[in-house]
């Protein structure tokens, strides 16, 4: 029998949910840090790897994108507007706020000089072009 079996325990559903999340993140070996904020979709399509990052309420100037040594880093901060208002009573706050830093190890065949980013309707899209492989060159070997 293969796989992991999770049986109900005294810890309840929240323990199992957390354990399943750890297993899912462990399987995603391209992500270097354990962080799920903000949510990111990674799609390979038409010669590019596209990263779609949900960042509603975040300004362009609050986001930083770095590509270094084959690692794409998307970092920034989603500011909590309630903190700036002074005397405010918040009855419910379900949205996530704070600093974020997502890092992804890219495959070796990318073109680091061909990376584009756009921010539209609260979604940041970073497109990393794949390098075009050069056809094998023929080399004639002289016989002595």
N, CA, C and O atoms as CSV, one atom per row, in Angstrom:
chain,resi,resn,atom,element,x,y,z
A,1,UNK,N,N,0.846,-1.180,0.000
A,1,UNK,CA,C,0.000,0.000,0.000
A,1,UNK,C,C,0.890,1.242,0.000
A,1,UNK,O,O,1.757,1.384,0.862
A,2,UNK,N,N,0.683,2.128,-0.949
A,2,UNK,CA,C,1.480,3.345,-1.060
A,2,UNK,C,C,0.686,4.537,-0.562
A,2,UNK,O,O,-0.544,4.509,-0.517
A,3,UNK,N,N,1.410,5.591,-0.187
A,3,UNK,CA,C,0.758,6.834,0.194
A,3,UNK,C,C,0.702,7.022,1.689
A,3,UNK,O,O,1.213,6.208,2.459
A,4,UNK,N,N,0.084,8.090,2.079
A,4,UNK,CA,C,-0.053,8.433,3.491
A,4,UNK,C,C,-1.527,8.377,3.843
A,4,UNK,O,O,-2.369,8.922,3.129
A,5,UNK,N,N,-1.828,7.722,4.936
A,5,UNK,CA,C,-3.209,7.633,5.385
A,5,UNK,C,C,-3.345,8.497,6.627
A,5,UNK,O,O,-2.574,8.368,7.578
A,6,UNK,N,N,-4.324,9.371,6.605
A,6,UNK,CA,C,-4.570,10.237,7.751
A,6,UNK,C,C,-5.856,9.776,8.404
A,6,UNK,O,O,-6.911,9.740,7.770
A,7,UNK,N,N,-5.764,9.428,9.667
A,7,UNK,CA,C,-6.930,8.991,10.417
A,7,UNK,C,C,-7.346,10.101,11.371
A,7,UNK,O,O,-6.509,10.892,11.804
A,8,UNK,N,N,-8.624,10.166,11.698
A,8,UNK,CA,C,-9.058,11.176,12.662
A,8,UNK,C,C,-8.268,11.039,13.962
A,8,UNK,O,O,-7.918,9.939,14.390
A,9,UNK,N,N,-8.004,12.173,14.564
A,9,UNK,CA,C,-7.240,12.149,15.805
A,9,UNK,C,C,-7.864,13.101,16.806
A,9,UNK,O,O,-8.854,13.776,16.523
A,10,UNK,N,N,-7.264,13.137,17.976
A,10,UNK,CA,C,-7.771,14.047,18.999
A,10,UNK,C,C,-7.507,15.501,18.629
A,10,UNK,O,O,-8.091,16.408,19.222
A,11,UNK,N,N,-6.609,15.734,17.632
A,11,UNK,CA,C,-6.301,17.098,17.242
A,11,UNK,C,C,-7.378,17.702,16.352
A,11,UNK,O,O,-7.435,18.923,16.200
A,12,UNK,N,N,-8.219,16.886,15.769
A,12,UNK,CA,C,-9.334,17.384,14.982
A,12,UNK,C,C,-8.962,17.727,13.557
A,12,UNK,O,O,-7.856,17.447,13.095
A,13,UNK,N,N,-9.904,18.336,12.876
A,13,UNK,CA,C,-9.783,18.641,11.468
A,13,UNK,C,C,-8.645,19.621,11.174
A,13,UNK,O,O,-7.967,19.475,10.157
A,14,UNK,N,N,-8.421,20.601,12.024
A,14,UNK,CA,C,-7.401,21.611,11.750
A,14,UNK,C,C,-6.005,20.995,11.685
A,14,UNK,O,O,-5.172,21.433,10.892
A,15,UNK,N,N,-5.747,19.993,12.506
A,15,UNK,CA,C,-4.460,19.305,12.452
A,15,UNK,C,C,-4.290,18.628,11.098
A,15,UNK,O,O,-3.235,18.738,10.473
A,16,UNK,N,N,-5.320,17.932,10.648
A,16,UNK,CA,C,-5.244,17.231,9.363
A,16,UNK,C,C,-5.099,18.216,8.207
A,16,UNK,O,O,-4.330,17.965,7.278
A,17,UNK,N,N,-5.825,19.333,8.249
A,17,UNK,CA,C,-5.722,20.335,7.192
A,17,UNK,C,C,-4.298,20.883,7.113
A,17,UNK,O,O,-3.747,21.041,6.024
A,18,UNK,N,N,-3.714,21.170,8.261
A,18,UNK,CA,C,-2.347,21.684,8.285
A,18,UNK,C,C,-1.355,20.676,7.755
A,18,UNK,O,O,-0.440,21.031,7.012
A,19,UNK,N,N,-1.528,19.419,8.132
A,19,UNK,CA,C,-0.631,18.374,7.664
A,19,UNK,C,C,-0.743,18.210,6.155
A,19,UNK,O,O,0.270,18.069,5.469
A,20,UNK,N,N,-1.959,18.228,5.636
A,20,UNK,CA,C,-2.152,18.107,4.185
A,20,UNK,C,C,-1.505,19.279,3.457
A,20,UNK,O,O,-0.951,19.102,2.372
A,21,UNK,N,N,-1.569,20.475,4.041
A,21,UNK,CA,C,-0.952,21.652,3.420
A,21,UNK,C,C,0.563,21.487,3.359
A,21,UNK,O,O,1.189,21.832,2.357
A,22,UNK,N,N,1.146,20.961,4.427
A,22,UNK,CA,C,2.593,20.725,4.439
A,22,UNK,C,C,2.972,19.724,3.356
A,22,UNK,O,O,3.970,19.914,2.660
A,23,UNK,N,N,2.186,18.657,3.206
A,23,UNK,CA,C,2.464,17.653,2.169
A,23,UNK,C,C,2.371,18.290,0.784
A,23,UNK,O,O,3.230,18.048,-0.064
A,24,UNK,N,N,1.340,19.102,0.546
A,24,UNK,CA,C,1.200,19.761,-0.757
A,24,UNK,C,C,2.391,20.671,-1.037
A,24,UNK,O,O,2.921,20.656,-2.148
A,25,UNK,N,N,2.822,21.459,-0.060
A,25,UNK,CA,C,3.947,22.363,-0.249
A,25,UNK,C,C,5.243,21.583,-0.462
A,25,UNK,O,O,6.104,22.005,-1.234
A,26,UNK,N,N,5.383,20.434,0.230
A,26,UNK,CA,C,6.581,19.621,0.071
A,26,UNK,C,C,6.702,19.117,-1.363
A,26,UNK,O,O,7.806,19.031,-1.900
A,27,UNK,N,N,5.581,18.786,-1.981
A,27,UNK,CA,C,5.591,18.289,-3.354
A,27,UNK,C,C,5.984,19.376,-4.341
A,27,UNK,O,O,6.476,19.065,-5.426
A,28,UNK,N,N,5.778,20.654,-3.991
A,28,UNK,CA,C,6.113,21.770,-4.873
A,28,UNK,C,C,7.576,22.124,-4.659
A,28,UNK,O,O,7.885,23.076,-3.942
A,29,UNK,N,N,8.483,21.364,-5.278
A,29,UNK,CA,C,9.899,21.542,-5.011
A,29,UNK,C,C,10.504,22.738,-5.734
A,29,UNK,O,O,11.696,22.997,-5.563
A,30,UNK,N,N,9.746,23.475,-6.528
A,30,UNK,CA,C,10.281,24.647,-7.203
A,30,UNK,C,C,10.212,25.892,-6.326
A,30,UNK,O,O,10.890,26.879,-6.609
A,31,UNK,N,N,9.412,25.863,-5.277
A,31,UNK,CA,C,9.296,27.028,-4.417
A,31,UNK,C,C,10.284,26.892,-3.276
A,31,UNK,O,O,10.358,25.846,-2.632
A,32,UNK,N,N,11.045,27.953,-3.025
A,32,UNK,CA,C,12.115,27.873,-2.044
A,32,UNK,C,C,11.668,28.226,-0.636
A,32,UNK,O,O,12.315,27.820,0.329
A,33,UNK,N,N,10.602,28.957,-0.496
A,33,UNK,CA,C,10.153,29.341,0.840
A,33,UNK,C,C,8.740,28.838,1.063
A,33,UNK,O,O,7.961,28.689,0.121
A,34,UNK,N,N,8.420,28.576,2.331
A,34,UNK,CA,C,7.070,28.148,2.665
A,34,UNK,C,C,6.253,29.389,2.981
A,34,UNK,O,O,6.326,29.937,4.081
A,35,UNK,N,N,5.489,29.811,2.020
A,35,UNK,CA,C,4.668,30.999,2.185
A,35,UNK,C,C,3.591,30.930,1.110
A,35,UNK,O,O,3.894,30.691,-0.059
A,36,UNK,N,N,2.357,31.133,1.490
A,36,UNK,CA,C,1.291,31.047,0.494
A,36,UNK,C,C,0.619,32.388,0.250
A,36,UNK,O,O,-0.475,32.438,-0.311
A,37,UNK,N,N,1.252,33.463,0.658
A,37,UNK,CA,C,0.701,34.800,0.435
A,37,UNK,C,C,1.716,35.618,-0.323
A,37,UNK,O,O,2.854,35.740,0.130
A,38,UNK,N,N,1.364,36.168,-1.428
A,38,UNK,CA,C,0.104,36.039,-2.149
A,38,UNK,C,C,0.060,34.755,-2.974
A,38,UNK,O,O,1.076,34.090,-3.175
A,39,UNK,N,N,-1.127,34.428,-3.442
A,39,UNK,CA,C,-1.308,33.233,-4.250
A,39,UNK,C,C,-0.665,33.442,-5.619
A,39,UNK,O,O,-0.764,34.520,-6.204
A,40,UNK,N,N,-0.008,32.401,-6.120
A,40,UNK,CA,C,0.703,32.483,-7.394
A,40,UNK,C,C,0.344,31.267,-8.245
A,40,UNK,O,O,0.358,30.135,-7.761
A,41,UNK,N,N,0.025,31.506,-9.506
A,41,UNK,CA,C,-0.128,30.439,-10.489
A,41,UNK,C,C,1.095,30.487,-11.399
A,41,UNK,O,O,1.509,31.564,-11.827
A,42,UNK,N,N,1.672,29.329,-11.697
A,42,UNK,CA,C,2.835,29.238,-12.583
A,42,UNK,C,C,2.442,28.362,-13.759
A,42,UNK,O,O,2.056,27.206,-13.588
A,43,UNK,N,N,2.544,28.933,-14.962
A,43,UNK,CA,C,2.086,28.247,-16.166
A,43,UNK,C,C,3.157,28.364,-17.250
A,43,UNK,O,O,3.672,29.453,-17.508
A,44,UNK,N,N,3.486,27.248,-17.876
A,44,UNK,CA,C,4.386,27.254,-19.031
A,44,UNK,C,C,3.528,27.239,-20.275
A,44,UNK,O,O,2.680,26.366,-20.460
A,45,UNK,N,N,3.767,28.239,-21.140
A,45,UNK,CA,C,2.913,28.368,-22.318
A,45,UNK,C,C,3.638,29.168,-23.397
A,45,UNK,O,O,4.205,30.224,-23.115
A,46,UNK,N,N,3.620,28.677,-24.601
A,46,UNK,CA,C,4.137,29.373,-25.783
A,46,UNK,C,C,5.529,29.962,-25.582
A,46,UNK,O,O,5.751,31.140,-25.866
A,47,UNK,N,N,6.455,29.164,-25.101
A,47,UNK,CA,C,7.835,29.611,-24.969
A,47,UNK,C,C,8.118,30.518,-23.791
A,47,UNK,O,O,9.181,31.137,-23.734
A,48,UNK,N,N,7.188,30.613,-22.844
A,48,UNK,CA,C,7.419,31.426,-21.652
A,48,UNK,C,C,6.913,30.693,-20.413
A,48,UNK,O,O,6.079,29.792,-20.497
A,49,UNK,N,N,7.435,31.101,-19.276
A,49,UNK,CA,C,6.896,30.677,-17.989
A,49,UNK,C,C,6.239,31.912,-17.404
A,49,UNK,O,O,6.893,32.934,-17.197
A,50,UNK,N,N,4.938,31.816,-17.136
A,50,UNK,CA,C,4.173,32.957,-16.641
A,50,UNK,C,C,3.812,32.763,-15.178
A,50,UNK,O,O,3.307,31.712,-14.781
A,51,UNK,N,N,4.077,33.789,-14.384
A,51,UNK,CA,C,3.724,33.815,-12.971
A,51,UNK,C,C,2.609,34.828,-12.814
A,51,UNK,O,O,2.810,36.011,-13.088
A,52,UNK,N,N,1.432,34.390,-12.378
A,52,UNK,CA,C,0.305,35.279,-12.127
A,52,UNK,C,C,0.129,35.391,-10.619
A,52,UNK,O,O,-0.130,34.399,-9.938
A,53,UNK,N,N,0.272,36.603,-10.107
A,53,UNK,CA,C,0.269,36.850,-8.670
A,53,UNK,C,C,-0.917,37.737,-8.321
A,53,UNK,O,O,-1.054,38.837,-8.855
A,54,UNK,N,N,-1.779,37.254,-7.418
A,54,UNK,CA,C,-2.928,38.057,-6.992
A,54,UNK,C,C,-2.479,39.079,-5.960
A,54,UNK,O,O,-2.035,38.724,-4.868
A,55,UNK,N,N,-2.599,40.353,-6.319
A,55,UNK,CA,C,-2.181,41.436,-5.431
A,55,UNK,C,C,-3.210,42.564,-5.401
A,55,UNK,O,O,-2.856,43.714,-5.663
A,56,UNK,N,N,-4.474,42.268,-5.090
A,56,UNK,CA,C,-5.456,43.345,-5.048
A,56,UNK,C,C,-5.124,44.319,-3.922
A,56,UNK,O,O,-4.784,43.911,-2.812
A,57,UNK,N,N,-5.227,45.601,-4.222
A,57,UNK,CA,C,-4.973,46.621,-3.213
A,57,UNK,C,C,-3.509,46.962,-3.020
A,57,UNK,O,O,-3.182,47.772,-2.153
A,58,UNK,N,N,-2.612,46.365,-3.806
A,58,UNK,CA,C,-1.189,46.655,-3.702
A,58,UNK,C,C,-0.801,47.595,-4.841
A,58,UNK,O,O,-1.242,47.421,-5.977
A,59,UNK,N,N,0.019,48.581,-4.531
A,59,UNK,CA,C,0.477,49.548,-5.538
A,59,UNK,C,C,1.742,49.040,-6.221
A,59,UNK,O,O,2.513,48.275,-5.642
A,60,UNK,N,N,1.943,49.482,-7.470
A,60,UNK,CA,C,3.143,49.098,-8.229
A,60,UNK,C,C,4.418,49.372,-7.443
A,60,UNK,O,O,5.326,48.542,-7.408
A,61,UNK,N,N,4.480,50.535,-6.816
A,61,UNK,CA,C,5.706,50.928,-6.114
A,61,UNK,C,C,5.963,50.097,-4.851
A,61,UNK,O,O,7.043,50.190,-4.269
A,62,UNK,N,N,4.993,49.291,-4.422
A,62,UNK,CA,C,5.159,48.435,-3.247
A,62,UNK,C,C,5.580,47.013,-3.609
A,62,UNK,O,O,5.608,46.137,-2.745
A,63,UNK,N,N,5.910,46.775,-4.890
A,63,UNK,CA,C,6.295,45.436,-5.354
A,63,UNK,C,C,7.688,45.510,-5.971
A,63,UNK,O,O,8.016,46.452,-6.693
A,64,UNK,N,N,8.502,44.496,-5.671
A,64,UNK,CA,C,9.853,44.417,-6.224
A,64,UNK,C,C,10.038,43.034,-6.839
A,64,UNK,O,O,9.723,42.020,-6.214
A,65,UNK,N,N,10.552,43.000,-8.071
A,65,UNK,CA,C,10.793,41.743,-8.784
A,65,UNK,C,C,12.277,41.665,-9.101
A,65,UNK,O,O,12.843,42.580,-9.700
A,66,UNK,N,N,12.904,40.563,-8.695
A,66,UNK,CA,C,14.338,40.372,-8.944
A,66,UNK,C,C,14.546,38.983,-9.541
A,66,UNK,O,O,13.961,38.003,-9.082
A,67,UNK,N,N,15.387,38.915,-10.569
A,67,UNK,CA,C,15.830,37.635,-11.127
A,67,UNK,C,C,17.335,37.584,-10.953
A,67,UNK,O,O,18.068,38.367,-11.559
A,68,UNK,N,N,17.799,36.647,-10.110
A,68,UNK,CA,C,19.223,36.544,-9.826
A,68,UNK,C,C,19.601,35.079,-9.628
A,68,UNK,O,O,18.972,34.359,-8.853
A,69,UNK,N,N,20.626,34.661,-10.335
A,69,UNK,CA,C,21.135,33.291,-10.222
A,69,UNK,C,C,20.046,32.242,-10.406
A,69,UNK,O,O,20.021,31.236,-9.697
A,70,UNK,N,N,19.152,32.474,-11.351
A,70,UNK,CA,C,18.103,31.507,-11.653
A,70,UNK,C,C,16.960,31.479,-10.659
A,70,UNK,O,O,16.137,30.564,-10.691
A,71,UNK,N,N,16.893,32.475,-9.767
A,71,UNK,CA,C,15.818,32.536,-8.782
A,71,UNK,C,C,15.013,33.803,-9.010
A,71,UNK,O,O,15.561,34.906,-9.007
A,72,UNK,N,N,13.706,33.641,-9.208
A,72,UNK,CA,C,12.792,34.760,-9.362
A,72,UNK,C,C,12.225,35.086,-7.992
A,72,UNK,O,O,11.643,34.225,-7.331
A,73,UNK,N,N,12.395,36.333,-7.567
A,73,UNK,CA,C,11.895,36.786,-6.270
A,73,UNK,C,C,10.850,37.874,-6.498
A,73,UNK,O,O,11.104,38.865,-7.183
A,74,UNK,N,N,9.681,37.675,-5.916
A,74,UNK,CA,C,8.599,38.671,-5.973
A,74,UNK,C,C,8.298,39.050,-4.525
A,74,UNK,O,O,7.815,38.226,-3.749
A,75,UNK,N,N,8.584,40.291,-4.171
A,75,UNK,CA,C,8.407,40.717,-2.790
A,75,UNK,C,C,7.707,42.062,-2.744
A,75,UNK,O,O,7.612,42.768,-3.747
A,76,UNK,N,N,7.221,42.399,-1.566
A,76,UNK,CA,C,6.558,43.680,-1.399
A,76,UNK,C,C,5.772,43.721,-0.112
A,76,UNK,O,O,6.037,42.973,0.829
A,77,UNK,N,N,4.802,44.609,-0.092
A,77,UNK,CA,C,3.983,44.753,1.098
A,77,UNK,C,C,2.570,45.181,0.725
A,77,UNK,O,O,2.360,46.087,-0.080
A,78,UNK,N,N,1.619,44.500,1.336
A,78,UNK,CA,C,0.218,44.894,1.235
A,78,UNK,C,C,-0.125,45.583,2.545
A,78,UNK,O,O,-0.158,44.956,3.604
A,79,UNK,N,N,-0.378,46.873,2.459
A,79,UNK,CA,C,-0.573,47.673,3.658
A,79,UNK,C,C,-2.009,47.590,4.154
A,79,UNK,O,O,-2.956,47.575,3.367
A,80,UNK,N,N,-2.148,47.537,5.463
A,80,UNK,CA,C,-3.462,47.513,6.100
A,80,UNK,C,C,-3.944,48.946,6.246
A,80,UNK,O,O,-3.357,49.728,6.994
A,81,UNK,N,N,-4.992,49.290,5.547
A,81,UNK,CA,C,-5.493,50.661,5.565
A,81,UNK,C,C,-6.084,51.047,6.915
A,81,UNK,O,O,-6.162,52.233,7.237
A,82,UNK,N,N,-6.500,50.067,7.705
A,82,UNK,CA,C,-7.093,50.384,9.000
A,82,UNK,C,C,-6.057,50.943,9.969
A,82,UNK,O,O,-6.400,51.736,10.846
A,83,UNK,N,N,-4.813,50.546,9.826
A,83,UNK,CA,C,-3.762,51.025,10.729
A,83,UNK,C,C,-3.524,52.520,10.590
A,83,UNK,O,O,-3.055,53.171,11.523
A,84,UNK,N,N,-3.849,53.062,9.421
A,84,UNK,CA,C,-3.579,54.474,9.168
A,84,UNK,C,C,-4.723,55.391,9.607
A,84,UNK,O,O,-4.576,56.612,9.554
A,85,UNK,N,N,-5.841,54.842,10.031
A,85,UNK,CA,C,-7.019,55.651,10.317
A,85,UNK,C,C,-7.097,56.152,11.759
A,85,UNK,O,O,-7.928,57.009,12.060
A,86,UNK,N,N,-6.267,55.646,12.643
A,86,UNK,CA,C,-6.313,56.103,14.033
A,86,UNK,C,C,-7.312,55.314,14.849
A,86,UNK,O,O,-7.152,54.105,15.022
A,87,UNK,N,N,-8.355,55.984,15.360
A,87,UNK,CA,C,-9.337,55.365,16.248
A,87,UNK,C,C,-10.384,54.623,15.418
A,87,UNK,O,O,-11.402,55.195,15.028
A,88,UNK,N,N,-10.121,53.346,15.156
A,88,UNK,CA,C,-11.004,52.531,14.332
A,88,UNK,C,C,-11.277,51.226,15.064
A,88,UNK,O,O,-10.371,50.630,15.647
A,89,UNK,N,N,-12.533,50.784,15.031
A,89,UNK,CA,C,-12.888,49.475,15.559
A,89,UNK,C,C,-13.164,48.565,14.381
A,89,UNK,O,O,-14.077,48.817,13.595
A,90,UNK,N,N,-12.377,47.509,14.257
A,90,UNK,CA,C,-12.542,46.544,13.169
A,90,UNK,C,C,-13.282,45.344,13.739
A,90,UNK,O,O,-12.807,44.706,14.678
A,91,UNK,N,N,-14.452,45.032,13.170
A,91,UNK,CA,C,-15.238,43.906,13.646
A,91,UNK,C,C,-14.840,42.591,12.995
A,91,UNK,O,O,-14.972,41.522,13.591
A,92,UNK,N,N,-14.353,42.683,11.771
A,92,UNK,CA,C,-13.929,41.468,11.076
A,92,UNK,C,C,-12.888,41.867,10.038
A,92,UNK,O,O,-13.100,42.804,9.270
A,93,UNK,N,N,-11.780,41.167,10.016
A,93,UNK,CA,C,-10.722,41.451,9.058
A,93,UNK,C,C,-10.197,40.116,8.526
A,93,UNK,O,O,-9.375,39.469,9.174
A,94,UNK,N,N,-10.669,39.703,7.350
A,94,UNK,CA,C,-10.305,38.407,6.788
A,94,UNK,C,C,-9.210,38.503,5.734
A,94,UNK,O,O,-8.624,37.488,5.356
A,95,UNK,N,N,-8.933,39.694,5.263
A,95,UNK,CA,C,-7.916,39.843,4.225
A,95,UNK,C,C,-6.524,39.783,4.836
A,95,UNK,O,O,-6.332,40.131,6.001
A,96,UNK,N,N,-5.553,39.340,4.039
A,96,UNK,CA,C,-4.176,39.237,4.504
A,96,UNK,C,C,-3.438,40.541,4.203
A,96,UNK,O,O,-3.590,41.129,3.132
A,97,UNK,N,N,-2.645,40.971,5.167
A,97,UNK,CA,C,-1.829,42.160,5.013
A,97,UNK,C,C,-0.417,41.848,5.469
A,97,UNK,O,O,-0.180,40.868,6.175
A,98,UNK,N,N,0.502,42.677,5.065
A,98,UNK,CA,C,1.870,42.535,5.535
A,98,UNK,C,C,2.854,42.345,4.401
A,98,UNK,O,O,2.505,42.415,3.222
A,99,UNK,N,N,4.091,42.103,4.789
A,99,UNK,CA,C,5.161,41.910,3.817
A,99,UNK,C,C,5.099,40.494,3.265
A,99,UNK,O,O,4.685,39.560,3.952
A,100,UNK,N,N,5.515,40.352,2.023
A,100,UNK,CA,C,5.559,39.030,1.402
A,100,UNK,C,C,6.840,38.901,0.595
A,100,UNK,O,O,7.423,39.893,0.157
A,101,UNK,N,N,7.258,37.679,0.411
A,101,UNK,CA,C,8.454,37.380,-0.370
A,101,UNK,C,C,8.319,35.963,-0.903
A,101,UNK,O,O,8.486,34.996,-0.161
A,102,UNK,N,N,8.018,35.843,-2.181
A,102,UNK,CA,C,7.898,34.535,-2.826
A,102,UNK,C,C,9.117,34.349,-3.720
A,102,UNK,O,O,9.504,35.262,-4.449
A,103,UNK,N,N,9.719,33.165,-3.662
A,103,UNK,CA,C,10.912,32.871,-4.458
A,103,UNK,C,C,10.714,31.552,-5.199
A,103,UNK,O,O,10.230,30.568,-4.640
A,104,UNK,N,N,11.102,31.561,-6.473
A,104,UNK,CA,C,10.938,30.391,-7.310
A,104,UNK,C,C,12.236,30.107,-8.057
A,104,UNK,O,O,12.808,30.996,-8.688
A,105,UNK,N,N,12.695,28.860,-7.980
A,105,UNK,CA,C,13.871,28.447,-8.735
A,105,UNK,C,C,13.410,28.131,-10.148
A,105,UNK,O,O,12.520,27.308,-10.361
A,106,UNK,N,N,14.036,28.803,-11.110
A,106,UNK,CA,C,13.653,28.625,-12.502
A,106,UNK,C,C,14.504,27.539,-13.149
A,106,UNK,O,O,15.612,27.237,-12.705
A,107,UNK,N,N,13.960,26.973,-14.191
A,107,UNK,CA,C,14.703,25.954,-14.926
A,107,UNK,C,C,15.890,26.611,-15.634
A,107,UNK,O,O,15.931,27.832,-15.784
A,108,UNK,N,N,16.838,25.807,-16.062
A,108,UNK,CA,C,18.090,26.325,-16.615
A,108,UNK,C,C,17.933,26.967,-17.985
A,108,UNK,O,O,18.751,27.807,-18.361
A,109,UNK,N,N,16.918,26.602,-18.730
A,109,UNK,CA,C,16.811,27.075,-20.117
A,109,UNK,C,C,15.958,28.337,-20.260
A,109,UNK,O,O,15.135,28.429,-21.172
A,110,UNK,N,N,16.151,29.312,-19.360
A,110,UNK,CA,C,15.426,30.579,-19.478
A,110,UNK,C,C,16.327,31.618,-20.137
A,110,UNK,O,O,17.546,31.454,-20.195
A,111,UNK,N,N,15.717,32.674,-20.624
A,111,UNK,CA,C,16.447,33.807,-21.194
A,111,UNK,C,C,16.357,34.959,-20.190
A,111,UNK,O,O,15.353,35.672,-20.175
A,112,UNK,N,N,17.378,35.159,-19.351
A,112,UNK,CA,C,17.290,36.176,-18.300
A,112,UNK,C,C,17.187,37.605,-18.828
A,112,UNK,O,O,16.826,38.515,-18.083
A,113,UNK,N,N,17.497,37.805,-20.096
A,113,UNK,CA,C,17.394,39.143,-20.684
A,113,UNK,C,C,16.017,39.415,-21.276
A,113,UNK,O,O,15.771,40.500,-21.804
A,114,UNK,N,N,15.125,38.446,-21.192
A,114,UNK,CA,C,13.799,38.600,-21.775
A,114,UNK,C,C,12.733,38.290,-20.718
A,114,UNK,O,O,12.033,37.281,-20.799
A,115,UNK,N,N,12.628,39.176,-19.731
A,115,UNK,CA,C,11.650,39.059,-18.656
A,115,UNK,C,C,10.779,40.305,-18.682
A,115,UNK,O,O,11.285,41.425,-18.757
A,116,UNK,N,N,9.469,40.104,-18.620
A,116,UNK,CA,C,8.523,41.231,-18.670
A,116,UNK,C,C,7.542,41.113,-17.512
A,116,UNK,O,O,7.233,40.014,-17.050
A,117,UNK,N,N,7.061,42.259,-17.052
A,117,UNK,CA,C,6.065,42.267,-15.984
A,117,UNK,C,C,5.001,43.299,-16.293
A,117,UNK,O,O,5.289,44.375,-16.818
A,118,UNK,N,N,3.751,42.954,-15.956
A,118,UNK,CA,C,2.658,43.921,-16.079
A,118,UNK,C,C,1.732,43.737,-14.879
A,118,UNK,O,O,1.594,42.644,-14.332
A,119,UNK,N,N,1.111,44.835,-14.497
A,119,UNK,CA,C,0.230,44.849,-13.337
A,119,UNK,C,C,-1.106,45.392,-13.806
A,119,UNK,O,O,-1.219,46.560,-14.178
A,120,UNK,N,N,-2.127,44.528,-13.786
A,120,UNK,CA,C,-3.424,44.929,-14.314
A,120,UNK,C,C,-4.541,44.313,-13.481
A,120,UNK,O,O,-4.549,43.105,-13.247
A,121,UNK,N,N,-5.479,45.138,-13.035
A,121,UNK,CA,C,-6.648,44.686,-12.275
A,121,UNK,C,C,-6.279,43.844,-11.051
A,121,UNK,O,O,-6.938,42.846,-10.759
A,122,UNK,N,N,-5.230,44.247,-10.344
A,122,UNK,CA,C,-4.843,43.546,-9.131
A,122,UNK,C,C,-4.088,42.254,-9.348
A,122,UNK,O,O,-3.865,41.506,-8.396
A,123,UNK,N,N,-3.686,41.971,-10.587
A,123,UNK,CA,C,-2.920,40.762,-10.883
A,123,UNK,C,C,-1.599,41.162,-11.531
A,123,UNK,O,O,-1.571,41.825,-12.568
A,124,UNK,N,N,-0.507,40.743,-10.897
A,124,UNK,CA,C,0.827,40.949,-11.451
A,124,UNK,C,C,1.174,39.732,-12.291
A,124,UNK,O,O,1.080,38.600,-11.816
A,125,UNK,N,N,1.572,39.955,-13.532
A,125,UNK,CA,C,1.993,38.865,-14.405
A,125,UNK,C,C,3.452,39.071,-14.767
A,125,UNK,O,O,3.822,40.090,-15.349
A,126,UNK,N,N,4.273,38.096,-14.419
A,126,UNK,CA,C,5.694,38.116,-14.770
A,126,UNK,C,C,5.911,37.010,-15.786
A,126,UNK,O,O,5.611,35.846,-15.523
A,127,UNK,N,N,6.436,37.380,-16.952
A,127,UNK,CA,C,6.683,36.413,-18.026
A,127,UNK,C,C,8.180,36.274,-18.242
A,127,UNK,O,O,8.873,37.251,-18.525
A,128,UNK,N,N,8.667,35.051,-18.104
A,128,UNK,CA,C,10.081,34.743,-18.303
A,128,UNK,C,C,10.179,33.892,-19.565
A,128,UNK,O,O,9.635,32.790,-19.629
A,129,UNK,N,N,10.883,34.421,-20.567
A,129,UNK,CA,C,11.004,33.695,-21.832
A,129,UNK,C,C,11.975,32.532,-21.685
A,129,UNK,O,O,12.984,32.618,-20.985
A,130,UNK,N,N,11.641,31.453,-22.364
A,130,UNK,CA,C,12.551,30.312,-22.432
A,130,UNK,C,C,13.578,30.576,-23.524
A,130,UNK,O,O,13.251,31.141,-24.567
A,131,UNK,N,N,14.800,30.175,-23.288
A,131,UNK,CA,C,15.850,30.354,-24.281
A,131,UNK,C,C,15.564,29.469,-25.483
A,131,UNK,O,O,15.094,28.340,-25.347
A,132,UNK,N,N,15.854,29.999,-26.650
A,132,UNK,CA,C,15.682,29.216,-27.882
A,132,UNK,C,C,16.939,28.380,-28.061
A,132,UNK,O,O,18.036,28.923,-28.196
A,133,UNK,N,N,16.786,27.070,-28.062
A,133,UNK,CA,C,17.988,26.233,-28.185
A,133,UNK,C,C,18.632,26.393,-29.562
A,133,UNK,O,O,17.953,26.445,-30.588
A,134,UNK,N,N,19.947,26.468,-29.549
A,134,UNK,CA,C,20.668,26.562,-30.820
A,134,UNK,C,C,20.763,25.179,-31.437
A,134,UNK,O,O,20.979,24.191,-30.735
A,135,UNK,N,N,20.602,25.108,-32.747
A,135,UNK,CA,C,20.729,23.792,-33.390
A,135,UNK,C,C,22.165,23.299,-33.233
A,135,UNK,O,O,23.098,24.101,-33.207
A,136,UNK,N,N,22.342,21.992,-33.129
A,136,UNK,CA,C,23.688,21.459,-32.973
A,136,UNK,C,C,24.559,21.835,-34.173
A,136,UNK,O,O,24.139,21.761,-35.328
A,137,UNK,N,N,25.788,22.241,-33.851
A,137,UNK,CA,C,26.708,22.625,-34.918
A,137,UNK,C,C,27.521,21.412,-35.332
A,137,UNK,O,O,27.946,20.596,-34.514
A,138,UNK,N,N,27.713,21.334,-36.623
A,138,UNK,CA,C,28.523,20.227,-37.147
A,138,UNK,C,C,29.975,20.641,-37.156
A,138,UNK,O,O,30.328,21.719,-37.635
A,139,UNK,N,N,30.806,19.777,-36.626
A,139,UNK,CA,C,32.243,20.056,-36.636
A,139,UNK,C,C,32.922,18.921,-37.373
A,139,UNK,O,O,32.782,17.747,-37.032
A,140,UNK,N,N,33.649,19.309,-38.375
A,140,UNK,CA,C,34.387,18.328,-39.172
A,140,UNK,C,C,35.743,18.088,-38.503
A,140,UNK,O,O,36.475,19.031,-38.200
A,141,UNK,N,N,36.063,16.819,-38.280
A,141,UNK,CA,C,37.305,16.443,-37.636
A,141,UNK,C,C,38.261,15.950,-38.715
A,141,UNK,O,O,37.943,15.044,-39.485
A,142,UNK,N,N,39.435,16.564,-38.752
A,142,UNK,CA,C,40.448,16.142,-39.710
A,142,UNK,C,C,41.064,14.824,-39.265
A,142,UNK,O,O,41.266,14.589,-38.074
A,143,UNK,N,N,41.353,13.989,-40.215
A,143,UNK,CA,C,42.026,12.715,-39.939
A,143,UNK,C,C,43.504,12.857,-40.307
A,143,UNK,O,O,43.836,13.248,-41.426
A,144,UNK,N,N,44.356,12.549,-39.390
A,144,UNK,CA,C,45.807,12.635,-39.626
A,144,UNK,C,C,46.320,11.378,-40.302
A,144,UNK,O,O,47.514,11.270,-40.579
